Amino acid sequence: MEKREEREKGAPLHVPVMVSEVVHYLEPCREGVFVDGTLGGGGHALAILEALEPTLYVGIDRDEEALKVAAEHLALYGDRVRLVHGLYSQVEGILEELGVEGADAFLLDLGLSSLQLEGEGRGFSFQKEEPLDMRMDRRQELTAARVVNTYSQGELERIFREYGEERWAKKIARNIVDTRRRFAITTTTALAQVVEWSIPKKFHPKKIHPATRVFQALRIEVNKELEELEKGLEAGLEVLKPGGRFLVISFHSLEDGIVKRAFREWEREGLGEVITKKPVTPSAEEVEENIRSRSGKLRVFQKG
């Protein structure tokens, strides 16, 4: 109770997805070194530290603002928690620097956190007018505004089609280029408006905003998310000890496809076993309480 009361006084906590399922699949690794490659505000970390008994919990995130929030929430656990500002694909070097030989569990919760979506000036959401930024790590130079205003029409079309699975990619890219000839597109709302009028009204998606797929595609491009995932999967497998478990929560088909193929390939190569033959999805109750969980898919691999 004391832990919960103290946390309530601090910064708002991102609502983690499929917490009970994550804890369940980590149960066999309950004592050991846990690596959380996408720490965010520390939501999964808190649940895992309370339910299990990891001797060390290494939290990695490229978002420095998220790490500050996590540090506040996890302060009660003292030396059992180590927070690192970096990329999860760099986990081998990170563990080496910490003097840690391998991990018993590796968790990735991909996509955006509530902290990023709702944080001021991050530019991830079209719900409010903000600079078109979308950087998870503010140290990097590439922003969504630079992509939108400098990439060629062909490059924009490819990004929207491949990363957003947007059927109107060509028309949206053309209208962006036409618009930026008159004025730079520098805010989230300005971009959302261009996308919205590029798609005929009768073809507007029923459950999501017309700009959702384009914003997803830009975020993936700005942060090189798919490249990071592919590198991170290989690095994570490398640091896992025999019997260690790799858990990945993805939120769209591109990420899930990469994870699914990697896990199946590892199993074929005799490197371990896919524990979840089908992806685990949130319960109806969880989706009702947290609508952002609805597209989540959890896959688990155990190293041999």
C-alpha positions as CSV (number, residue, x, y, z in Angstrom):
1,M,0.0,0.0,0.0
2,E,2.8,2.4,0.9
3,K,4.4,1.9,-2.6
4,R,1.1,2.7,-4.3
5,E,0.4,5.8,-2.2
6,E,3.9,7.2,-2.8
7,R,3.6,6.6,-6.5
8,E,0.2,8.4,-6.6
9,K,2.0,11.6,-5.4
10,G,4.5,11.5,-8.2
11,A,4.3,11.9,-12.0
12,P,1.4,10.2,-13.9
13,L,2.0,6.6,-14.8
14,H,1.6,5.2,-18.3
15,V,-0.9,2.4,-18.3
16,P,1.0,-0.8,-19.3
17,V,-0.6,-3.4,-21.6
18,M,-1.3,-7.0,-20.7
19,V,0.5,-6.8,-17.3
20,S,-0.9,-10.0,-15.8
21,E,0.0,-11.9,-19.0
22,V,3.6,-10.5,-19.0
23,V,4.0,-11.5,-15.4
24,H,2.6,-14.9,-16.1
25,Y,5.1,-15.6,-18.9
26,L,8.0,-14.2,-16.9
27,E,7.2,-16.4,-13.9
28,P,9.7,-19.2,-14.8
29,C,12.5,-16.5,-14.8
30,R,11.4,-14.9,-11.5
31,E,14.9,-14.7,-10.0
32,G,17.5,-13.3,-12.2
33,V,18.4,-10.3,-14.5
34,F,15.5,-8.8,-16.3
35,V,16.1,-6.3,-19.2
36,D,13.3,-4.0,-20.2
37,G,14.3,-2.5,-23.5
38,T,11.4,0.0,-23.7
39,L,11.1,1.1,-20.1
40,G,8.8,4.1,-20.8
41,G,7.3,5.4,-17.5
42,G,8.0,2.1,-15.8
43,G,4.5,0.6,-15.8
44,H,5.6,-3.0,-16.6
45,A,8.7,-2.6,-14.4
46,L,6.6,-1.8,-11.3
47,A,4.3,-4.8,-11.9
48,I,7.2,-7.2,-12.5
49,L,9.2,-5.9,-9.5
50,E,6.1,-6.3,-7.2
51,A,5.1,-9.7,-8.5
52,L,8.4,-11.4,-9.1
53,E,11.9,-11.2,-7.6
54,P,14.4,-10.1,-10.2
55,T,17.8,-9.6,-8.6
56,L,18.5,-6.8,-11.2
57,Y,16.1,-4.9,-13.4
58,V,17.8,-3.0,-16.3
59,G,15.5,-0.4,-17.9
60,I,16.6,1.0,-21.2
61,D,14.8,3.8,-23.1
62,R,15.9,6.3,-25.8
63,D,13.4,8.8,-24.4
64,E,15.1,10.8,-21.6
65,E,11.9,12.3,-20.4
66,A,10.3,8.9,-19.9
67,L,13.4,7.8,-17.9
68,K,13.0,10.7,-15.5
69,V,9.4,9.6,-14.8
70,A,10.4,5.9,-14.4
71,A,13.2,6.9,-12.0
72,E,10.7,8.6,-9.8
73,H,8.3,5.6,-9.8
74,L,11.1,3.0,-9.3
75,A,13.1,4.8,-6.7
76,L,11.8,2.5,-3.9
77,Y,13.7,-0.4,-5.5
78,G,17.1,1.2,-5.1
79,D,20.1,-0.8,-6.5
80,R,17.9,-3.5,-7.9
81,V,17.0,-1.1,-10.8
82,R,19.5,0.4,-13.2
83,L,18.2,2.9,-15.8
84,V,20.1,3.5,-19.1
85,H,19.5,6.2,-21.7
86,G,20.0,4.4,-25.0
87,L,18.7,2.0,-27.7
88,Y,17.7,-1.5,-26.8
89,S,19.7,-2.7,-29.8
90,Q,22.8,-1.7,-27.8
91,V,21.9,-4.1,-25.0
92,E,25.1,-6.1,-25.3
93,G,27.3,-3.1,-24.7
94,I,25.0,-1.8,-22.0
95,L,25.1,-5.0,-20.0
96,E,28.9,-5.2,-20.5
97,E,29.2,-1.7,-19.1
98,L,27.1,-2.6,-16.1
99,G,29.2,-5.7,-15.5
100,V,26.3,-8.0,-16.1
101,E,26.8,-11.4,-17.9
102,G,23.6,-12.1,-19.8
103,A,19.9,-11.8,-19.1
104,D,17.2,-14.2,-17.8
105,A,14.4,-12.2,-19.5
106,F,14.1,-9.5,-22.1
107,L,10.9,-7.4,-22.6
108,L,10.0,-5.1,-25.4
109,D,6.8,-3.1,-25.4
110,L,6.8,-1.4,-28.8
111,G,5.0,1.7,-30.0
112,L,4.1,4.9,-28.2
113,S,3.5,5.4,-24.5
114,S,0.8,7.6,-23.0
115,L,3.6,9.9,-21.8
116,Q,4.7,10.5,-25.4
117,L,1.2,10.8,-26.8
118,E,0.1,13.3,-24.1
119,G,3.4,15.0,-23.5
120,E,3.7,18.7,-24.4
121,G,5.5,19.5,-27.6
122,R,6.3,16.0,-28.7
123,G,4.3,16.1,-31.9
124,F,3.2,12.5,-31.9
125,S,-0.6,13.2,-31.9
126,F,-2.9,15.2,-34.2
127,Q,-5.3,15.8,-31.3
128,K,-3.7,19.1,-30.5
129,E,-1.6,21.6,-32.4
130,E,2.1,21.1,-31.8
131,P,5.4,21.3,-33.7
132,L,5.8,18.3,-36.1
133,D,8.6,16.6,-34.1
134,M,8.0,12.9,-33.3
135,R,11.5,12.2,-32.0
136,M,11.7,9.7,-29.2
137,D,15.3,10.8,-28.6
138,R,15.5,14.5,-28.8
139,R,19.3,14.3,-29.4
140,Q,18.7,13.1,-33.0
141,E,18.4,15.6,-35.8
142,L,15.7,14.1,-38.0
143,T,12.2,15.3,-37.2
144,A,8.8,14.6,-38.8
145,A,8.8,18.2,-40.1
146,R,12.0,17.6,-42.0
147,V,10.7,14.4,-43.5
148,V,7.4,16.0,-44.6
149,N,9.1,19.1,-46.0
150,T,12.3,17.7,-47.6
151,Y,11.6,14.1,-48.7
152,S,10.7,13.6,-52.4
153,Q,7.1,12.7,-53.3
154,G,8.2,9.2,-54.1
155,E,9.9,8.8,-50.8
156,L,6.9,10.0,-48.9
157,E,4.6,7.7,-50.9
158,R,6.8,4.7,-50.1
159,I,6.9,5.5,-46.4
160,F,3.1,6.0,-46.1
161,R,2.5,2.8,-48.1
162,E,5.1,0.6,-46.4
163,Y,5.0,1.9,-42.8
164,G,1.4,3.1,-42.6
165,E,-0.2,0.6,-45.0
166,E,-2.0,3.6,-46.4
167,R,-3.9,2.9,-49.6
168,W,-4.1,6.7,-50.4
169,A,-0.3,7.1,-50.1
170,K,0.2,8.5,-53.6
171,K,-2.4,11.2,-53.4
172,I,-1.4,12.2,-49.8
173,A,2.3,12.5,-50.9
174,R,1.3,14.5,-53.9
175,N,-0.8,16.9,-51.9
176,I,1.9,17.3,-49.2
177,V,4.4,18.3,-51.9
178,D,1.9,20.7,-53.5
179,T,1.1,22.3,-50.1
180,R,4.7,22.7,-49.0
181,R,5.5,24.7,-52.2
182,R,3.2,27.4,-50.8
183,F,4.2,27.1,-47.1
184,A,6.1,24.7,-44.8
185,I,4.0,22.1,-43.0
186,T,5.3,22.5,-39.5
187,T,2.5,21.5,-37.1
188,T,0.6,18.3,-36.4
189,T,-2.8,19.9,-37.2
190,A,-1.6,21.3,-40.5
191,L,-0.4,17.9,-41.6
192,A,-3.5,16.1,-40.4
193,Q,-5.7,18.6,-42.4
194,V,-3.7,17.9,-45.6
195,V,-4.1,14.1,-45.1
196,E,-7.8,14.4,-44.3
197,W,-8.7,16.3,-47.4
198,S,-6.5,14.0,-49.5
199,I,-8.8,11.0,-48.8
200,P,-12.3,11.1,-50.2
201,K,-14.8,11.5,-47.3
202,K,-16.6,8.2,-48.2
203,F,-13.3,6.4,-47.7
204,H,-12.5,7.8,-44.3
205,P,-11.8,5.0,-41.8
206,K,-14.7,4.4,-39.4
207,K,-12.7,3.6,-36.2
208,I,-9.6,5.8,-36.6
209,H,-8.8,9.3,-37.7
210,P,-7.9,9.6,-41.4
211,A,-4.4,10.8,-40.5
212,T,-3.6,7.9,-38.1
213,R,-1.7,5.7,-40.6
214,V,0.4,8.6,-42.0
215,F,1.4,9.7,-38.4
216,Q,2.3,6.1,-37.7
217,A,4.4,5.9,-40.8
218,L,6.2,9.2,-40.0
219,R,6.9,8.1,-36.5
220,I,8.4,4.8,-37.7
221,E,10.6,6.7,-40.3
222,V,11.8,9.4,-37.8
223,N,12.8,6.9,-35.2
224,K,13.9,4.1,-37.5
225,E,11.7,1.8,-35.5
226,L,11.7,-1.3,-37.7
227,E,15.5,-1.2,-38.2
228,E,15.8,-0.9,-34.4
229,L,13.5,-3.8,-33.8
230,E,15.4,-6.1,-36.2
231,K,18.7,-5.2,-34.6
232,G,17.2,-5.4,-31.1
233,L,15.8,-8.9,-31.7
234,E,19.2,-10.3,-32.6
235,A,20.9,-8.4,-29.8
236,G,18.3,-9.6,-27.3
237,L,18.7,-13.3,-28.3
238,E,22.5,-12.9,-28.0
239,V,22.3,-11.7,-24.3
240,L,19.6,-14.2,-23.2
241,K,20.9,-17.1,-21.1
242,P,19.7,-20.6,-21.9
243,G,16.1,-20.9,-20.6
244,G,15.7,-17.1,-20.8
245,R,12.5,-15.7,-22.2
246,F,12.0,-13.0,-24.8
247,L,8.7,-11.2,-24.6
248,V,7.6,-8.7,-27.3
249,I,4.3,-6.7,-27.3
250,S,3.6,-5.2,-30.8
251,F,0.9,-2.9,-31.9
252,H,0.7,-3.1,-35.7
253,S,1.2,-5.8,-38.4
254,L,4.6,-4.6,-39.5
255,E,6.2,-5.0,-36.0
256,D,4.3,-8.3,-35.3
257,G,5.4,-9.7,-38.7
258,I,9.0,-9.1,-37.9
259,V,8.7,-10.6,-34.4
260,K,6.7,-13.6,-35.7
261,R,9.3,-14.4,-38.4
262,A,12.3,-14.0,-36.1
263,F,10.8,-16.3,-33.4
264,R,9.9,-19.0,-36.0
265,E,13.3,-18.8,-37.6
266,W,15.0,-19.2,-34.3
267,E,12.8,-22.2,-33.5
268,R,13.6,-23.8,-36.9
269,E,17.4,-23.2,-36.2
270,G,17.1,-25.1,-32.9
271,L,17.8,-22.0,-30.8
272,G,14.8,-22.4,-28.6
273,E,11.0,-22.7,-28.6
274,V,8.1,-20.4,-29.4
275,I,6.0,-20.5,-26.2
276,T,3.0,-18.6,-27.7
277,K,1.9,-20.5,-30.9
278,K,-0.6,-17.7,-31.4
279,P,-0.2,-14.2,-30.2
280,V,-1.7,-13.3,-26.8
281,T,-4.2,-10.4,-27.0
282,P,-5.7,-8.2,-24.3
283,S,-8.9,-9.3,-22.6
284,A,-12.2,-7.6,-23.4
285,E,-12.1,-6.1,-19.9
286,E,-8.7,-4.6,-20.5
287,V,-9.7,-3.1,-23.9
288,E,-12.7,-1.6,-22.3
289,E,-10.6,0.0,-19.6
290,N,-7.7,1.0,-21.8
291,I,-8.7,1.4,-25.5
292,R,-5.0,1.8,-26.5
293,S,-4.4,-1.9,-25.6
294,R,-6.8,-3.1,-28.3
295,S,-4.3,-3.8,-31.0
296,G,-1.6,-5.3,-28.7
297,K,-0.1,-8.7,-29.4
298,L,2.3,-10.5,-27.1
299,R,4.7,-13.2,-28.4
300,V,7.0,-15.2,-26.2
301,F,10.2,-17.1,-27.1
302,Q,12.3,-19.3,-24.8
303,K,16.0,-19.7,-25.6
304,G,17.3,-23.3,-25.6
